Amino acid sequence: MSTHDDWRNAVLPFLQSYAKKAKKQGAKFLAEDFIHAARVAGIPQPHDDRNYGSVIRQAAVAKIIKKVGYKPARTSHGNRKPLWEAA
């Protein structure tokens, strides 16, 4: 198994937990919010934050999270990005 697969297997459960906690609090989140929370929690970081996209997609396909709208993202010069919540 590659290091990337190891990282993905570690971060996916954190995403599931993060999404459930956010939904319980009535909050929706952007990928950048989740990435920040993963850093604060001490989750090992990938070489490039764009690697989080594959985890987000995997979670959406597995119906762990669902897209519920769009919101401007700080890390994308205010461009609208998907807003997520636990499925």
Biopython code that builds the backbone (N, CA, C, O; Angstrom):
import numpy as np
from Bio.PDB.StructureBuilder import StructureBuilder

atoms = [
    (1, "MET", "N", (0.855, -1.185, 0.000)),
    (1, "MET", "CA", (0.000, 0.000, 0.000)),
    (1, "MET", "C", (0.897, 1.244, 0.000)),
    (1, "MET", "O", (1.911, 1.294, 0.696)),
    (2, "SER", "N", (0.512, 2.221, -0.775)),
    (2, "SER", "CA", (1.324, 3.432, -0.867)),
    (2, "SER", "C", (1.087, 4.344, 0.327)),
    (2, "SER", "O", (0.110, 4.202, 1.063)),
    (3, "THR", "N", (1.994, 5.269, 0.494)),
    (3, "THR", "CA", (1.855, 6.251, 1.565)),
    (3, "THR", "C", (0.581, 7.066, 1.376)),
    (3, "THR", "O", (-0.089, 7.405, 2.351)),
    (4, "HIS", "N", (0.241, 7.388, 0.113)),
    (4, "HIS", "CA", (-0.984, 8.147, -0.154)),
    (4, "HIS", "C", (-2.212, 7.348, 0.294)),
    (4, "HIS", "O", (-3.137, 7.914, 0.876)),
    (5, "ASP", "N", (-2.227, 6.051, 0.031)),
    (5, "ASP", "CA", (-3.346, 5.216, 0.471)),
    (5, "ASP", "C", (-3.423, 5.169, 1.990)),
    (5, "ASP", "O", (-4.517, 5.205, 2.554)),
    (6, "ASP", "N", (-2.285, 5.090, 2.656)),
    (6, "ASP", "CA", (-2.255, 5.101, 4.120)),
    (6, "ASP", "C", (-2.845, 6.413, 4.644)),
    (6, "ASP", "O", (-3.643, 6.418, 5.582)),
    (7, "TRP", "N", (-2.438, 7.519, 4.025)),
    (7, "TRP", "CA", (-2.944, 8.831, 4.446)),
    (7, "TRP", "C", (-4.453, 8.891, 4.241)),
    (7, "TRP", "O", (-5.185, 9.319, 5.134)),
    (8, "ARG", "N", (-4.921, 8.465, 3.067)),
    (8, "ARG", "CA", (-6.353, 8.513, 2.771)),
    (8, "ARG", "C", (-7.137, 7.667, 3.784)),
    (8, "ARG", "O", (-8.197, 8.088, 4.248)),
    (9, "ASN", "N", (-6.634, 6.503, 4.123)),
    (9, "ASN", "CA", (-7.313, 5.626, 5.084)),
    (9, "ASN", "C", (-7.336, 6.234, 6.482)),
    (9, "ASN", "O", (-8.212, 5.903, 7.282)),
    (10, "ALA", "N", (-6.400, 7.104, 6.786)),
    (10, "ALA", "CA", (-6.380, 7.774, 8.086)),
    (10, "ALA", "C", (-7.306, 8.993, 8.106)),
    (10, "ALA", "O", (-7.954, 9.262, 9.117)),
    (11, "VAL", "N", (-7.367, 9.718, 7.009)),
    (11, "VAL", "CA", (-8.107, 10.978, 7.007)),
    (11, "VAL", "C", (-9.608, 10.780, 6.758)),
    (11, "VAL", "O", (-10.411, 11.602, 7.201)),
    (12, "LEU", "N", (-9.995, 9.730, 6.073)),
    (12, "LEU", "CA", (-11.414, 9.510, 5.790)),
    (12, "LEU", "C", (-12.257, 9.361, 7.058)),
    (12, "LEU", "O", (-13.324, 9.969, 7.135)),
    (13, "PRO", "N", (-11.827, 8.578, 8.060)),
    (13, "PRO", "CA", (-12.615, 8.510, 9.296)),
    (13, "PRO", "C", (-12.711, 9.870, 10.012)),
    (13, "PRO", "O", (-13.723, 10.181, 10.640)),
    (14, "PHE", "N", (-11.645, 10.667, 9.908)),
    (14, "PHE", "CA", (-11.688, 11.995, 10.513)),
    (14, "PHE", "C", (-12.737, 12.855, 9.808)),
    (14, "PHE", "O", (-13.468, 13.594, 10.467)),
    (15, "LEU", "N", (-12.818, 12.768, 8.486)),
    (15, "LEU", "CA", (-13.829, 13.519, 7.739)),
    (15, "LEU", "C", (-15.230, 13.095, 8.162)),
    (15, "LEU", "O", (-16.104, 13.940, 8.351)),
    (16, "GLN", "N", (-15.442, 11.818, 8.308)),
    (16, "GLN", "CA", (-16.761, 11.329, 8.713)),
    (16, "GLN", "C", (-17.134, 11.887, 10.088)),
    (16, "GLN", "O", (-18.257, 12.349, 10.288)),
    (17, "SER", "N", (-16.210, 11.844, 11.017)),
    (17, "SER", "CA", (-16.451, 12.369, 12.361)),
    (17, "SER", "C", (-16.684, 13.883, 12.330)),
    (17, "SER", "O", (-17.592, 14.393, 12.984)),
    (18, "TYR", "N", (-15.857, 14.588, 11.566)),
    (18, "TYR", "CA", (-15.976, 16.043, 11.447)),
    (18, "TYR", "C", (-17.345, 16.426, 10.885)),
    (18, "TYR", "O", (-17.996, 17.334, 11.400)),
    (19, "ALA", "N", (-17.782, 15.733, 9.826)),
    (19, "ALA", "CA", (-19.061, 16.039, 9.190)),
    (19, "ALA", "C", (-20.227, 15.783, 10.146)),
    (19, "ALA", "O", (-21.159, 16.584, 10.216)),
    (20, "LYS", "N", (-20.177, 14.678, 10.876)),
    (20, "LYS", "CA", (-21.259, 14.371, 11.831)),
    (20, "LYS", "C", (-21.334, 15.421, 12.928)),
    (20, "LYS", "O", (-22.422, 15.852, 13.311)),
    (21, "LYS", "N", (-20.172, 15.832, 13.434)),
    (21, "LYS", "CA", (-20.141, 16.842, 14.491)),
    (21, "LYS", "C", (-20.685, 18.178, 13.976)),
    (21, "LYS", "O", (-21.456, 18.847, 14.664)),
    (22, "ALA", "N", (-20.281, 18.556, 12.770)),
    (22, "ALA", "CA", (-20.770, 19.811, 12.185)),
    (22, "ALA", "C", (-22.285, 19.773, 12.005)),
    (22, "ALA", "O", (-22.972, 20.747, 12.315)),
    (23, "LYS", "N", (-22.806, 18.656, 11.507)),
    (23, "LYS", "CA", (-24.253, 18.549, 11.286)),
    (23, "LYS", "C", (-25.008, 18.625, 12.607)),
    (23, "LYS", "O", (-26.064, 19.252, 12.693)),
    (24, "LYS", "N", (-24.460, 17.984, 13.632)),
    (24, "LYS", "CA", (-25.099, 18.015, 14.953)),
    (24, "LYS", "C", (-25.196, 19.448, 15.470)),
    (24, "LYS", "O", (-26.130, 19.797, 16.192)),
    (25, "GLN", "N", (-24.218, 20.274, 15.092)),
    (25, "GLN", "CA", (-24.195, 21.670, 15.511)),
    (25, "GLN", "C", (-24.954, 22.574, 14.536)),
    (25, "GLN", "O", (-24.995, 23.792, 14.712)),
    (26, "GLY", "N", (-25.555, 21.964, 13.503)),
    (26, "GLY", "CA", (-26.302, 22.735, 12.522)),
    (26, "GLY", "C", (-25.417, 23.460, 11.519)),
    (26, "GLY", "O", (-25.860, 24.408, 10.871)),
    (27, "ALA", "N", (-24.173, 23.021, 11.388)),
    (27, "ALA", "CA", (-23.222, 23.695, 10.510)),
    (27, "ALA", "C", (-22.967, 22.889, 9.238)),
    (27, "ALA", "O", (-23.028, 21.660, 9.225)),
    (28, "LYS", "N", (-22.681, 23.626, 8.181)),
    (28, "LYS", "CA", (-22.218, 23.051, 6.933)),
    (28, "LYS", "C", (-20.758, 23.486, 6.785)),
    (28, "LYS", "O", (-20.319, 24.406, 7.474)),
    (29, "PHE", "N", (-20.012, 22.845, 5.907)),
    (29, "PHE", "CA", (-18.595, 23.178, 5.831)),
    (29, "PHE", "C", (-18.063, 23.131, 4.407)),
    (29, "PHE", "O", (-18.576, 22.417, 3.546)),
    (30, "LEU", "N", (-17.033, 23.905, 4.196)),
    (30, "LEU", "CA", (-16.257, 23.870, 2.967)),
    (30, "LEU", "C", (-15.092, 22.910, 3.168)),
    (30, "LEU", "O", (-14.725, 22.599, 4.301)),
    (31, "ALA", "N", (-14.522, 22.449, 2.083)),
    (31, "ALA", "CA", (-13.334, 21.598, 2.184)),
    (31, "ALA", "C", (-12.237, 22.307, 2.963)),
    (31, "ALA", "O", (-11.527, 21.668, 3.740)),
    (32, "GLU", "N", (-12.083, 23.619, 2.770)),
    (32, "GLU", "CA", (-11.023, 24.341, 3.469)),
    (32, "GLU", "C", (-11.245, 24.338, 4.988)),
    (32, "GLU", "O", (-10.280, 24.366, 5.752)),
    (33, "ASP", "N", (-12.498, 24.304, 5.425)),
    (33, "ASP", "CA", (-12.788, 24.223, 6.863)),
    (33, "ASP", "C", (-12.328, 22.873, 7.407)),
    (33, "ASP", "O", (-11.715, 22.791, 8.472)),
    (34, "PHE", "N", (-12.634, 21.829, 6.663)),
    (34, "PHE", "CA", (-12.229, 20.482, 7.054)),
    (34, "PHE", "C", (-10.713, 20.350, 7.063)),
    (34, "PHE", "O", (-10.155, 19.758, 7.987)),
    (35, "ILE", "N", (-10.041, 20.885, 6.062)),
    (35, "ILE", "CA", (-8.572, 20.812, 5.987)),
    (35, "ILE", "C", (-7.958, 21.513, 7.191)),
    (35, "ILE", "O", (-7.012, 21.005, 7.795)),
    (36, "HIS", "N", (-8.492, 22.673, 7.537)),
    (36, "HIS", "CA", (-7.993, 23.396, 8.714)),
    (36, "HIS", "C", (-8.189, 22.567, 9.981)),
    (36, "HIS", "O", (-7.285, 22.468, 10.810)),
    (37, "ALA", "N", (-9.366, 21.977, 10.125)),
    (37, "ALA", "CA", (-9.641, 21.151, 11.307)),
    (37, "ALA", "C", (-8.706, 19.952, 11.369)),
    (37, "ALA", "O", (-8.262, 19.571, 12.452)),
    (38, "ALA", "N", (-8.401, 19.353, 10.223)),
    (38, "ALA", "CA", (-7.482, 18.213, 10.190)),
    (38, "ALA", "C", (-6.082, 18.635, 10.649)),
    (38, "ALA", "O", (-5.410, 17.896, 11.369)),
    (39, "ARG", "N", (-5.654, 19.818, 10.231)),
    (39, "ARG", "CA", (-4.337, 20.324, 10.676)),
    (39, "ARG", "C", (-4.322, 20.526, 12.192)),
    (39, "ARG", "O", (-3.404, 20.088, 12.886)),
    (40, "VAL", "N", (-5.361, 21.199, 12.684)),
    (40, "VAL", "CA", (-5.446, 21.482, 14.122)),
    (40, "VAL", "C", (-5.470, 20.180, 14.925)),
    (40, "VAL", "O", (-4.901, 20.110, 16.014)),
    (41, "ALA", "N", (-6.125, 19.159, 14.390)),
    (41, "ALA", "CA", (-6.233, 17.868, 15.077)),
    (41, "ALA", "C", (-4.950, 17.046, 14.987)),
    (41, "ALA", "O", (-4.843, 15.991, 15.613)),
    (42, "GLY", "N", (-3.976, 17.523, 14.210)),
    (42, "GLY", "CA", (-2.720, 16.801, 14.101)),
    (42, "GLY", "C", (-2.734, 15.662, 13.097)),
    (42, "GLY", "O", (-1.860, 14.796, 13.125)),
    (43, "ILE", "N", (-3.731, 15.657, 12.202)),
    (43, "ILE", "CA", (-3.778, 14.633, 11.161)),
    (43, "ILE", "C", (-2.587, 14.869, 10.235)),
    (43, "ILE", "O", (-2.356, 16.004, 9.820)),
    (44, "PRO", "N", (-1.827, 13.830, 9.903)),
    (44, "PRO", "CA", (-0.713, 14.016, 8.965)),
    (44, "PRO", "C", (-1.208, 14.670, 7.674)),
    (44, "PRO", "O", (-2.273, 14.331, 7.159)),
    (45, "GLN", "N", (-0.427, 15.600, 7.169)),
    (45, "GLN", "CA", (-0.832, 16.359, 5.992)),
    (45, "GLN", "C", (-0.212, 15.794, 4.719)),
    (45, "GLN", "O", (0.929, 15.331, 4.727)),
    (46, "PRO", "N", (-0.974, 15.838, 3.624)),
    (46, "PRO", "CA", (-0.420, 15.400, 2.342)),
    (46, "PRO", "C", (0.579, 16.438, 1.830)),
    (46, "PRO", "O", (0.667, 17.550, 2.350)),
    (47, "HIS", "N", (1.315, 16.052, 0.815)),
    (47, "HIS", "CA", (2.281, 16.972, 0.203)),
    (47, "HIS", "C", (1.580, 18.198, -0.374)),
    (47, "HIS", "O", (2.141, 19.294, -0.367)),
    (48, "ASP", "N", (0.375, 18.023, -0.866)),
    (48, "ASP", "CA", (-0.379, 19.087, -1.527)),
    (48, "ASP", "C", (-1.831, 19.016, -1.052)),
    (48, "ASP", "O", (-2.436, 17.943, -1.065)),
    (49, "ASP", "N", (-2.387, 20.141, -0.637)),
    (49, "ASP", "CA", (-3.774, 20.159, -0.151)),
    (49, "ASP", "C", (-4.781, 19.682, -1.193)),
    (49, "ASP", "O", (-5.884, 19.266, -0.838)),
    (50, "ARG", "N", (-4.421, 19.737, -2.459)),
    (50, "ARG", "CA", (-5.348, 19.256, -3.485)),
    (50, "ARG", "C", (-5.631, 17.765, -3.334)),
    (50, "ARG", "O", (-6.620, 17.265, -3.869)),
    (51, "ASN", "N", (-4.764, 17.047, -2.605)),
    (51, "ASN", "CA", (-5.008, 15.622, -2.357)),
    (51, "ASN", "C", (-6.284, 15.401, -1.543)),
    (51, "ASN", "O", (-6.877, 14.324, -1.597)),
    (52, "TYR", "N", (-6.701, 16.408, -0.798)),
    (52, "TYR", "CA", (-7.936, 16.286, -0.037)),
    (52, "TYR", "C", (-9.141, 16.114, -0.959)),
    (52, "TYR", "O", (-10.152, 15.542, -0.551)),
    (53, "GLY", "N", (-9.048, 16.596, -2.182)),
    (53, "GLY", "CA", (-10.159, 16.473, -3.116)),
    (53, "GLY", "C", (-10.579, 15.034, -3.338)),
    (53, "GLY", "O", (-11.769, 14.738, -3.448)),
    (54, "SER", "N", (-9.606, 14.139, -3.405)),
    (54, "SER", "CA", (-9.951, 12.729, -3.628)),
    (54, "SER", "C", (-10.676, 12.138, -2.420)),
    (54, "SER", "O", (-11.534, 11.269, -2.574)),
    (55, "VAL", "N", (-10.339, 12.599, -1.239)),
    (55, "VAL", "CA", (-11.012, 12.120, -0.022)),
    (55, "VAL", "C", (-12.441, 12.658, 0.029)),
    (55, "VAL", "O", (-13.373, 11.932, 0.374)),
    (56, "ILE", "N", (-12.601, 13.918, -0.311)),
    (56, "ILE", "CA", (-13.938, 14.519, -0.353)),
    (56, "ILE", "C", (-14.813, 13.764, -1.364)),
    (56, "ILE", "O", (-15.954, 13.414, -1.065)),
    (57, "ARG", "N", (-14.267, 13.518, -2.564)),
    (57, "ARG", "CA", (-15.030, 12.787, -3.589)),
    (57, "ARG", "C", (-15.376, 11.381, -3.111)),
    (57, "ARG", "O", (-16.503, 10.921, -3.291)),
    (58, "GLN", "N", (-14.404, 10.698, -2.501)),
    (58, "GLN", "CA", (-14.651, 9.341, -2.000)),
    (58, "GLN", "C", (-15.762, 9.356, -0.958)),
    (58, "GLN", "O", (-16.635, 8.488, -0.970)),
    (59, "ALA", "N", (-15.737, 10.332, -0.060)),
    (59, "ALA", "CA", (-16.769, 10.431, 0.977)),
    (59, "ALA", "C", (-18.135, 10.738, 0.373)),
    (59, "ALA", "O", (-19.149, 10.229, 0.848)),
    (60, "ALA", "N", (-18.171, 11.559, -0.662)),
    (60, "ALA", "CA", (-19.446, 11.883, -1.306)),
    (60, "ALA", "C", (-20.017, 10.653, -2.019)),
    (60, "ALA", "O", (-21.212, 10.376, -1.912)),
    (61, "VAL", "N", (-19.184, 9.927, -2.735)),
    (61, "VAL", "CA", (-19.629, 8.718, -3.440)),
    (61, "VAL", "C", (-20.120, 7.670, -2.444)),
    (61, "VAL", "O", (-21.090, 6.961, -2.713)),
    (62, "ALA", "N", (-19.451, 7.574, -1.297)),
    (62, "ALA", "CA", (-19.833, 6.612, -0.261)),
    (62, "ALA", "C", (-21.023, 7.102, 0.572)),
    (62, "ALA", "O", (-21.458, 6.425, 1.504)),
    (63, "LYS", "N", (-21.542, 8.282, 0.227)),
    (63, "LYS", "CA", (-22.683, 8.883, 0.928)),
    (63, "LYS", "C", (-22.397, 9.147, 2.409)),
    (63, "LYS", "O", (-23.273, 9.025, 3.265)),
    (64, "ILE", "N", (-21.145, 9.513, 2.677)),
    (64, "ILE", "CA", (-20.754, 9.946, 4.017)),
    (64, "ILE", "C", (-21.087, 11.426, 4.162)),
    (64, "ILE", "O", (-21.516, 11.878, 5.223)),
    (65, "ILE", "N", (-20.883, 12.173, 3.076)),
    (65, "ILE", "CA", (-21.216, 13.600, 3.034)),
    (65, "ILE", "C", (-22.041, 13.850, 1.781)),
    (65, "ILE", "O", (-22.056, 13.040, 0.854)),
    (66, "LYS", "N", (-22.730, 14.995, 1.772)),
    (66, "LYS", "CA", (-23.483, 15.378, 0.576)),
    (66, "LYS", "C", (-23.329, 16.877, 0.348)),
    (66, "LYS", "O", (-23.187, 17.658, 1.288)),
    (67, "LYS", "N", (-23.361, 17.253, -0.915)),
    (67, "LYS", "CA", (-23.259, 18.654, -1.295)),
    (67, "LYS", "C", (-24.611, 19.311, -1.051)),
    (67, "LYS", "O", (-25.645, 18.793, -1.473)),
    (68, "VAL", "N", (-24.601, 20.461, -0.363)),
    (68, "VAL", "CA", (-25.856, 21.136, -0.031)),
    (68, "VAL", "C", (-25.899, 22.577, -0.528)),
    (68, "VAL", "O", (-26.820, 23.323, -0.197)),
    (69, "GLY", "N", (-24.922, 22.962, -1.309)),
    (69, "GLY", "CA", (-24.899, 24.324, -1.836)),
    (69, "GLY", "C", (-23.489, 24.742, -2.163)),
    (69, "GLY", "O", (-22.594, 23.918, -2.350)),
    (70, "TYR", "N", (-23.315, 26.062, -2.228)),
    (70, "TYR", "CA", (-22.011, 26.638, -2.544)),
    (70, "TYR", "C", (-21.780, 27.850, -1.657)),
    (70, "TYR", "O", (-22.724, 28.480, -1.182)),
    (71, "LYS", "N", (-20.505, 28.166, -1.442)),
    (71, "LYS", "CA", (-20.142, 29.299, -0.605)),
    (71, "LYS", "C", (-18.780, 29.813, -1.064)),
    (71, "LYS", "O", (-17.939, 29.012, -1.472)),
    (72, "PRO", "N", (-18.537, 31.123, -1.009)),
    (72, "PRO", "CA", (-17.211, 31.629, -1.355)),
    (72, "PRO", "C", (-16.148, 31.063, -0.401)),
    (72, "PRO", "O", (-16.356, 30.983, 0.809)),
    (73, "ALA", "N", (-15.023, 30.678, -0.973)),
    (73, "ALA", "CA", (-13.938, 30.099, -0.176)),
    (73, "ALA", "C", (-12.782, 31.090, -0.057)),
    (73, "ALA", "O", (-12.382, 31.720, -1.036)),
    (74, "ARG", "N", (-12.260, 31.215, 1.149)),
    (74, "ARG", "CA", (-11.134, 32.124, 1.386)),
    (74, "ARG", "C", (-9.903, 31.709, 0.588)),
    (74, "ARG", "O", (-9.172, 32.557, 0.077)),
    (75, "THR", "N", (-9.679, 30.407, 0.485)),
    (75, "THR", "CA", (-8.459, 29.914, -0.158)),
    (75, "THR", "C", (-8.538, 29.927, -1.678)),
    (75, "THR", "O", (-7.570, 29.569, -2.348)),
    (76, "SER", "N", (-9.663, 30.329, -2.223)),
    (76, "SER", "CA", (-9.844, 30.354, -3.680)),
    (76, "SER", "C", (-10.248, 31.745, -4.156)),
    (76, "SER", "O", (-11.039, 31.879, -5.089)),
    (77, "HIS", "N", (-9.713, 32.768, -3.521)),
    (77, "HIS", "CA", (-9.980, 34.153, -3.905)),
    (77, "HIS", "C", (-11.472, 34.466, -3.944)),
    (77, "HIS", "O", (-11.933, 35.243, -4.779)),
    (78, "GLY", "N", (-12.219, 33.850, -3.029)),
    (78, "GLY", "CA", (-13.647, 34.112, -2.939)),
    (78, "GLY", "C", (-14.499, 33.363, -3.948)),
    (78, "GLY", "O", (-15.707, 33.586, -4.023)),
    (79, "ASN", "N", (-13.883, 32.475, -4.727)),
    (79, "ASN", "CA", (-14.677, 31.684, -5.670)),
    (79, "ASN", "C", (-15.581, 30.727, -4.906)),
    (79, "ASN", "O", (-15.230, 30.231, -3.836)),
    (80, "ARG", "N", (-16.747, 30.483, -5.478)),
    (80, "ARG", "CA", (-17.713, 29.595, -4.837)),
    (80, "ARG", "C", (-17.244, 28.147, -4.917)),
    (80, "ARG", "O", (-16.838, 27.662, -5.973)),
    (81, "LYS", "N", (-17.311, 27.474, -3.780)),
    (81, "LYS", "CA", (-16.912, 26.071, -3.672)),
    (81, "LYS", "C", (-18.055, 25.289, -3.034)),
    (81, "LYS", "O", (-18.904, 25.875, -2.363)),
    (82, "PRO", "N", (-18.085, 23.977, -3.235)),
    (82, "PRO", "CA", (-19.173, 23.169, -2.657)),
    (82, "PRO", "C", (-19.228, 23.269, -1.136)),
    (82, "PRO", "O", (-18.207, 23.281, -0.450)),
    (83, "LEU", "N", (-20.441, 23.340, -0.646)),
    (83, "LEU", "CA", (-20.730, 23.326, 0.794)),
    (83, "LEU", "C", (-21.235, 21.946, 1.122)),
    (83, "LEU", "O", (-22.102, 21.419, 0.424)),
    (84, "TRP", "N", (-20.705, 21.346, 2.182)),
    (84, "TRP", "CA", (-20.973, 19.951, 2.518)),
    (84, "TRP", "C", (-21.617, 19.814, 3.883)),
    (84, "TRP", "O", (-21.503, 20.696, 4.735)),
    (85, "GLU", "N", (-22.305, 18.675, 4.078)),
    (85, "GLU", "CA", (-22.780, 18.262, 5.393)),
    (85, "GLU", "C", (-22.809, 16.733, 5.415)),
    (85, "GLU", "O", (-22.732, 16.082, 4.373)),
    (86, "ALA", "N", (-22.921, 16.181, 6.605)),
    (86, "ALA", "CA", (-23.022, 14.724, 6.738)),
    (86, "ALA", "C", (-24.283, 14.259, 6.044)),
    (86, "ALA", "O", (-25.326, 14.908, 6.121)),
    (87, "ALA", "N", (-24.179, 13.130, 5.368)),
    (87, "ALA", "CA", (-25.343, 12.575, 4.654)),
    (87, "ALA", "C", (-26.251, 11.830, 5.609)),
    (87, "ALA", "O", (-27.279, 11.295, 5.194)),
]
sb = StructureBuilder()
sb.init_structure("model")
sb.init_model(0)
sb.init_chain("A")
sb.init_seg("    ")
for serial, (resi, resn, name, xyz) in enumerate(atoms, 1):
    if name == "N":
        sb.init_residue(resn, " ", resi, " ")
    sb.init_atom(name, np.array(xyz, "f"), 0.0, 1.0, " ", f" {name:<3s}", serial, name[0])
structure = sb.get_structure()
